[in-house]
Amino acid sequence: MNKMNKTILSVCGLALALAAFSSCSNADYKPLDNSVYIHGAAADPLRTLTIGDNEVSTELLIRTAAPVAQPVKVQLSVDKAALEAYNKRYDASYELLPAEFYTLSATELTIEPGRVSAPALTVKIKPFSAELQKSGKKYAVPVYISSVTGADLAPQAAERTFVVACDQVIKTKAIKLEPTQGMRVMRPEGIQTNTWTVEMRIKSDDIRQRYNNQSFMGFGSGIPGGGEGSGFIFGRWEGEALQFKINGHDGINATVKPESNKWYHVAIVCDAGTVRLYVNGQPSGEFQNAKFAIKAQYKEFALAYPRSATHPYRRSSYYMSEVRFWNVVRTASQIRQNRYAVDPKTPGLMAYWKLDDGAGTSFKEYTGKTPALELYSSNQNLTSHWVDIRSDQD
């Protein structure tokens, strides 16, 4: 065989090999060439609806990557397993919304020949019952492509689930504490931990540069003579700074500058040596110190120290709700998703005062692990005051 013939055979062999590879490649990836998916699921498979007094709805589109040659029927379902997979992947805690509170406009949609999408799927959510509103749980409707028939197509694994989440409007009450009023309780057994999270919603009606040591929180060890190092979490407005002292540390400031008459959700997270601050669900500072790693005790819970002859600093009225103490590290996602309510049965929650009682001087603790908070006053003013609040009107 001459050199030219060898060259021709070599080129032909290479061409046949490439053709075979291309054929195998097309066969292997054919479902990806034209597949079925929920539009937008690849970028962000979550859409949040605010649930108030009226029914709300949203639309989802079922699409293919290219026009189909024959009718394609897409079966849809609300799939609990898909929601659990979403929760695991995105560090969420959504629960399946009870069926009586949502409707799908269809459970089967058809993509007609020559088209790339089916008619829009409408998901409707009804107003929540009082029971759902008070549960503190986060609910969602996970729409899932369960099957595709009528063509050699398959749903994209990463784009076959779309979660419609429910962010309900919380309508409740919050306590207003006059300058001479505060709340406190002693837990029979101290909580010993060096991993913890403290959360609360708070507002002051007068924050000024010249007002120092406007303390609104002090969680301590309850050990006589134990000192701050044995367990102390202290929050205050120091002038116009939102400041915290922890286990004897001199003080750390949030990056957010607080304003008068504005609600803030504040979270302090201690992870065995590192403290992270969050304001309204957003990071507001991170600090490391050996004092934060102390396995300390927290037994005495005090909120809004009253103005008195021995503590003359307090100048303004404070408004409070959703006070929580955890013996676990809460993630940024968990904090952001549960600012207005949380399920009292959530693991790690050791004390939870919603402060939504609306009357009285003893305020319910919702986990059953810690006693009720009690109103006290430096001048015996034990009349409680309350305001109506909504989570969509901060």
C-alpha positions as CSV (number, residue, x, y, z in Angstrom):
1,M,0.0,0.0,0.0
2,N,1.5,3.3,-1.1
3,K,1.8,6.3,1.2
4,M,-1.1,8.2,-0.3
5,N,-3.5,5.2,0.2
6,K,-2.3,4.9,3.8
7,T,-3.0,8.6,4.3
8,I,-6.5,8.3,2.8
9,L,-7.3,5.3,5.0
10,S,-6.0,7.1,8.1
11,V,-8.1,10.2,7.4
12,C,-11.2,8.0,6.7
13,G,-10.6,6.1,9.9
14,L,-10.4,9.3,11.9
15,A,-13.6,10.6,10.2
16,L,-15.4,7.4,11.1
17,A,-14.2,7.5,14.6
18,L,-15.3,11.1,15.0
19,A,-18.7,10.3,13.5
20,A,-19.0,7.3,15.9
21,F,-18.1,9.5,18.9
22,S,-20.5,12.2,17.8
23,S,-23.2,9.6,17.4
24,C,-22.6,8.1,20.9
25,S,-22.4,11.6,22.3
26,N,-25.7,12.6,20.8
27,A,-27.3,9.4,22.1
28,D,-25.8,9.9,25.6
29,Y,-26.9,13.5,25.9
30,K,-30.1,13.5,23.9
31,P,-32.3,14.3,26.9
32,L,-30.2,17.4,27.5
33,D,-30.6,18.5,23.9
34,N,-34.3,19.0,24.4
35,S,-35.5,18.4,27.9
36,V,-38.5,19.6,30.1
37,Y,-38.0,22.0,33.0
38,I,-39.7,24.6,35.1
39,H,-38.6,28.0,33.9
40,G,-36.4,29.8,36.4
41,A,-35.6,26.8,38.6
42,A,-32.0,26.7,37.5
43,A,-31.3,30.2,38.7
44,D,-33.5,30.2,41.8
45,P,-36.1,27.5,42.6
46,L,-37.9,29.5,45.2
47,R,-40.6,32.2,45.0
48,T,-42.0,33.8,48.1
49,L,-45.6,35.0,48.4
50,T,-46.8,37.2,51.2
51,I,-49.9,35.7,52.7
52,G,-52.3,38.3,54.2
53,D,-56.0,38.7,54.3
54,N,-56.7,37.8,50.7
55,E,-55.9,34.9,48.3
56,V,-52.7,35.3,46.4
57,S,-51.4,33.5,43.3
58,T,-48.4,33.1,41.1
59,E,-47.7,31.5,37.7
60,L,-45.1,28.9,36.7
61,L,-44.0,28.0,33.1
62,I,-43.2,24.5,32.0
63,R,-40.8,24.7,29.0
64,T,-38.6,22.7,26.7
65,A,-35.3,23.8,25.3
66,A,-36.5,23.5,21.7
67,P,-39.8,23.3,19.9
68,V,-41.4,19.8,20.2
69,A,-42.5,17.8,17.1
70,Q,-45.5,16.1,18.8
71,P,-47.7,16.8,21.8
72,V,-45.9,16.4,25.1
73,K,-47.9,15.8,28.3
74,V,-46.3,16.9,31.6
75,Q,-47.6,15.5,34.8
76,L,-47.3,17.8,37.9
77,S,-47.6,17.1,41.6
78,V,-47.0,18.6,45.0
79,D,-44.2,16.4,46.3
80,K,-43.2,16.3,49.9
81,A,-39.9,14.5,49.2
82,A,-38.9,17.2,46.7
83,L,-39.5,19.8,49.5
84,E,-37.3,17.8,51.9
85,A,-34.6,17.7,49.3
86,Y,-34.8,21.4,48.9
87,N,-34.6,22.0,52.6
88,K,-31.5,19.8,52.9
89,R,-29.8,21.5,50.0
90,Y,-30.6,25.1,51.0
91,D,-30.5,24.9,54.8
92,A,-34.3,25.7,55.0
93,S,-37.1,24.3,57.2
94,Y,-40.2,24.6,55.1
95,E,-43.1,22.3,55.8
96,L,-45.7,21.2,53.3
97,L,-48.7,23.5,53.3
98,P,-51.9,21.6,54.1
99,A,-53.8,20.8,51.0
100,E,-56.9,22.9,51.9
101,F,-54.8,26.1,51.7
102,Y,-53.6,25.8,48.1
103,T,-54.8,24.9,44.6
104,L,-53.0,24.1,41.3
105,S,-54.8,25.2,38.1
106,A,-53.9,21.8,36.6
107,T,-52.0,18.6,37.3
108,E,-51.4,17.9,33.6
109,L,-50.2,20.4,31.0
110,T,-49.6,19.9,27.3
111,I,-46.9,21.4,25.1
112,E,-48.3,21.5,21.6
113,P,-46.2,20.7,18.5
114,G,-44.0,23.6,17.4
115,R,-44.1,25.2,20.8
116,V,-41.7,25.4,23.7
117,S,-44.0,25.9,26.6
118,A,-47.3,24.8,28.0
119,P,-50.1,27.2,29.3
120,A,-49.0,28.8,32.6
121,L,-49.6,26.8,35.8
122,T,-51.3,29.0,38.4
123,V,-50.7,28.3,42.1
124,K,-53.2,29.9,44.5
125,I,-52.7,30.2,48.3
126,K,-55.6,31.0,50.6
127,P,-55.3,33.1,53.8
128,F,-54.0,31.1,56.7
129,S,-56.1,29.9,59.6
130,A,-55.4,31.2,63.1
131,E,-53.8,27.8,63.9
132,L,-51.3,28.1,61.1
133,Q,-50.6,31.7,61.9
134,K,-49.7,30.9,65.5
135,S,-47.7,27.7,64.7
136,G,-44.4,29.6,63.9
137,K,-43.8,27.1,61.1
138,K,-42.7,28.1,57.6
139,Y,-44.9,26.6,54.8
140,A,-44.4,26.0,51.1
141,V,-45.9,24.3,48.1
142,P,-43.3,22.2,46.1
143,V,-44.4,21.9,42.5
144,Y,-42.7,18.9,40.9
145,I,-42.6,17.4,37.4
146,S,-43.5,13.8,38.1
147,S,-43.5,12.5,34.5
148,V,-43.3,13.4,30.8
149,T,-45.1,11.4,28.0
150,G,-45.5,11.8,24.3
151,A,-41.9,12.3,23.2
152,D,-38.4,11.1,23.9
153,L,-37.9,13.8,26.6
154,A,-37.0,13.7,30.2
155,P,-37.2,16.4,32.9
156,Q,-34.0,18.1,33.9
157,A,-33.2,16.7,37.4
158,A,-32.0,20.1,38.8
159,E,-35.0,22.0,37.3
160,R,-38.0,19.8,37.9
161,T,-38.9,21.3,41.3
162,F,-40.0,24.8,42.1
163,V,-40.9,25.8,45.7
164,V,-43.6,28.4,46.3
165,A,-43.0,29.6,49.8
166,C,-45.4,31.4,52.1
167,D,-44.3,34.4,54.0
168,Q,-47.3,35.1,56.2
169,V,-48.1,38.6,57.5
170,I,-47.8,38.3,61.3
171,K,-50.4,40.4,63.1
172,T,-49.7,40.4,66.8
173,K,-49.0,42.5,69.9
174,A,-45.7,43.6,71.4
175,I,-45.0,44.9,74.9
176,K,-44.1,48.6,75.5
177,L,-41.9,49.1,78.5
178,E,-41.8,52.5,80.2
179,P,-38.4,53.8,81.4
180,T,-39.1,52.5,84.9
181,Q,-40.1,49.0,83.7
182,G,-38.3,45.8,82.9
183,M,-38.8,42.0,82.8
184,R,-36.8,39.2,84.4
185,V,-36.8,35.6,85.3
186,M,-34.4,33.0,86.8
187,R,-34.2,29.6,85.1
188,P,-34.0,26.9,87.8
189,E,-31.1,25.2,86.0
190,G,-28.5,27.3,84.2
191,I,-27.8,26.6,80.5
192,Q,-24.1,25.7,80.2
193,T,-22.8,26.1,76.7
194,N,-20.2,27.9,74.5
195,T,-22.4,27.7,71.4
196,W,-25.6,29.7,71.5
197,T,-27.9,32.2,69.7
198,V,-29.9,35.1,71.1
199,E,-32.6,36.7,69.1
200,M,-35.1,39.5,69.7
201,R,-37.1,42.2,68.0
202,I,-36.7,45.6,69.6
203,K,-37.4,49.3,69.1
204,S,-36.5,52.4,71.2
205,D,-38.5,55.6,70.9
206,D,-35.4,57.8,71.6
207,I,-31.9,57.0,70.5
208,R,-29.4,59.9,70.9
209,Q,-25.6,60.3,70.8
210,R,-25.5,61.7,74.4
211,Y,-27.5,58.8,75.8
212,N,-25.1,56.1,77.0
213,N,-25.7,52.7,78.5
214,Q,-29.2,52.3,77.3
215,S,-29.3,48.6,78.2
216,F,-32.1,46.4,76.9
217,M,-30.8,42.9,77.6
218,G,-28.7,41.1,80.2
219,F,-28.4,37.3,80.3
220,G,-26.2,36.2,83.2
221,S,-24.9,33.3,85.1
222,G,-26.8,33.8,88.3
223,I,-23.7,32.8,90.2
224,P,-23.2,35.1,93.2
225,G,-19.8,36.8,92.8
226,G,-19.2,34.9,89.6
227,G,-18.4,37.9,87.5
228,E,-19.1,38.5,83.8
229,G,-16.7,35.8,82.7
230,S,-18.9,33.1,84.1
231,G,-21.6,34.0,81.7
232,F,-22.9,37.4,80.5
233,I,-24.6,38.5,77.3
234,F,-25.4,42.3,77.5
235,G,-27.0,44.5,74.8
236,R,-27.4,48.2,74.8
237,W,-27.5,51.4,72.8
238,E,-24.2,53.2,73.6
239,G,-24.9,56.6,72.2
240,E,-25.9,55.8,68.6
241,A,-24.1,52.4,68.5
242,L,-25.8,49.1,68.9
243,Q,-23.3,47.3,71.2
244,F,-22.9,44.0,72.9
245,K,-20.7,42.7,75.7
246,I,-20.1,39.0,76.0
247,N,-18.4,37.1,78.9
248,G,-16.4,40.1,80.0
249,H,-15.4,41.4,76.6
250,D,-15.4,45.2,76.6
251,G,-17.9,45.5,73.8
252,I,-18.5,44.9,70.1
253,N,-20.6,47.2,67.8
254,A,-22.9,46.2,65.0
255,T,-22.2,47.8,61.7
256,V,-25.8,49.1,61.5
257,K,-26.5,52.5,63.0
258,P,-29.9,52.2,64.8
259,E,-32.6,54.9,64.5
260,S,-35.4,55.9,66.9
261,N,-38.9,54.5,66.4
262,K,-37.7,51.7,64.1
263,W,-38.0,48.0,64.7
264,Y,-34.9,45.8,64.5
265,H,-34.5,42.1,64.6
266,V,-31.2,41.5,66.4
267,A,-29.4,38.1,66.5
268,I,-26.1,37.3,68.3
269,V,-24.5,34.0,67.5
270,C,-21.6,32.5,69.4
271,D,-19.8,29.6,67.8
272,A,-17.2,28.5,70.4
273,G,-14.9,31.5,70.0
274,T,-16.5,33.4,67.1
275,V,-19.4,35.9,67.5
276,R,-21.5,37.0,64.6
277,L,-24.0,39.7,64.7
278,Y,-27.1,40.0,62.4
279,V,-29.5,42.9,62.1
280,N,-32.8,42.3,60.2
281,G,-31.4,39.0,59.0
282,Q,-28.3,40.6,57.4
283,P,-24.7,40.2,58.7
284,S,-23.6,43.1,60.9
285,G,-20.2,42.2,62.2
286,E,-18.0,39.2,63.1
287,F,-15.6,39.0,66.1
288,Q,-13.2,36.4,67.5
289,N,-11.9,36.3,71.1
290,A,-10.9,33.6,73.5
291,K,-13.6,34.8,76.0
292,F,-16.3,33.8,73.5
293,A,-15.1,30.2,73.7
294,I,-15.9,30.0,77.5
295,K,-18.4,27.3,78.4
296,A,-20.4,29.7,80.5
297,Q,-23.7,29.5,82.3
298,Y,-26.9,31.4,81.5
299,K,-29.6,31.4,84.2
300,E,-30.7,34.9,84.8
301,F,-32.6,36.6,82.0
302,A,-33.3,40.3,82.3
303,L,-34.7,42.7,79.6
304,A,-34.9,46.5,79.7
305,Y,-33.2,47.5,82.9
306,P,-35.4,50.1,84.6
307,R,-34.3,53.6,85.4
308,S,-33.6,54.1,89.1
309,A,-31.5,56.0,91.6
310,T,-28.8,53.3,91.2
311,H,-29.2,52.9,87.5
312,P,-30.0,56.4,86.1
313,Y,-29.2,55.8,82.5
314,R,-32.5,54.7,81.0
315,R,-34.2,57.5,79.0
316,S,-36.7,56.0,76.6
317,S,-39.5,53.4,76.2
318,Y,-38.6,50.1,74.7
319,Y,-40.8,47.8,72.6
320,M,-40.1,44.1,72.4
321,S,-41.2,40.8,70.9
322,E,-39.8,37.4,69.8
323,V,-37.1,37.0,72.5
324,R,-35.3,33.6,72.1
325,F,-32.3,31.8,73.6
326,W,-30.8,28.8,71.8
327,N,-28.0,26.5,72.9
328,V,-27.1,25.9,69.3
329,V,-25.6,28.0,66.5
330,R,-28.3,29.2,64.1
331,T,-27.3,29.8,60.5
332,A,-27.7,33.0,58.6
333,S,-30.5,31.4,56.5
334,Q,-32.4,30.2,59.6
335,I,-32.2,33.6,61.2
336,R,-33.3,35.4,58.0
337,Q,-36.3,33.1,57.5
338,N,-37.6,33.2,61.1
339,R,-37.4,36.8,62.2
340,Y,-41.1,37.1,63.0
341,A,-42.0,33.6,64.3
342,V,-40.4,30.2,64.9
343,D,-41.8,26.8,65.8
344,P,-41.4,26.4,69.6
345,K,-40.5,22.8,69.1
346,T,-37.4,23.6,67.0
347,P,-34.4,21.7,68.4
348,G,-32.0,23.8,70.5
349,L,-34.6,26.4,71.5
350,M,-34.3,26.7,75.3
351,A,-36.4,29.8,76.0
352,Y,-38.9,31.6,73.8
353,W,-41.0,34.6,74.9
354,K,-43.2,36.0,72.1
355,L,-44.4,38.9,74.3
356,D,-47.7,38.8,72.5
357,D,-49.8,38.3,75.7
358,G,-51.7,41.6,75.4
359,A,-52.3,41.9,79.2
360,G,-51.0,41.0,82.6
361,T,-47.6,41.1,84.2
362,S,-46.5,37.5,83.6
363,F,-45.5,36.6,80.0
364,K,-45.7,33.1,78.6
365,E,-42.7,31.1,77.7
366,Y,-43.5,28.8,74.7
367,T,-41.0,25.9,74.9
368,G,-42.0,24.8,78.4
369,K,-38.3,24.7,79.4
370,T,-38.0,28.1,81.1
371,P,-40.4,30.0,83.4
372,A,-42.5,33.0,82.3
373,L,-41.0,36.5,82.3
374,E,-42.3,38.8,85.0
375,L,-42.8,42.5,84.8
376,Y,-41.0,44.6,87.4
377,S,-40.6,48.3,88.0
378,S,-38.3,50.7,90.0
379,N,-41.4,52.7,91.1
380,Q,-44.0,49.9,91.3
381,N,-45.5,50.8,88.0
382,L,-46.8,47.3,87.1
383,T,-49.4,48.3,84.5
384,S,-48.5,46.6,81.2
385,H,-48.8,48.5,77.9
386,W,-49.2,46.9,74.4
387,V,-49.1,47.9,70.8
388,D,-50.4,46.2,67.7
389,I,-47.8,45.3,65.1
390,R,-47.6,43.7,61.7
391,S,-44.6,42.1,60.1
392,D,-45.2,44.0,56.8
393,Q,-45.2,47.4,58.5
394,D,-41.8,47.6,60.2
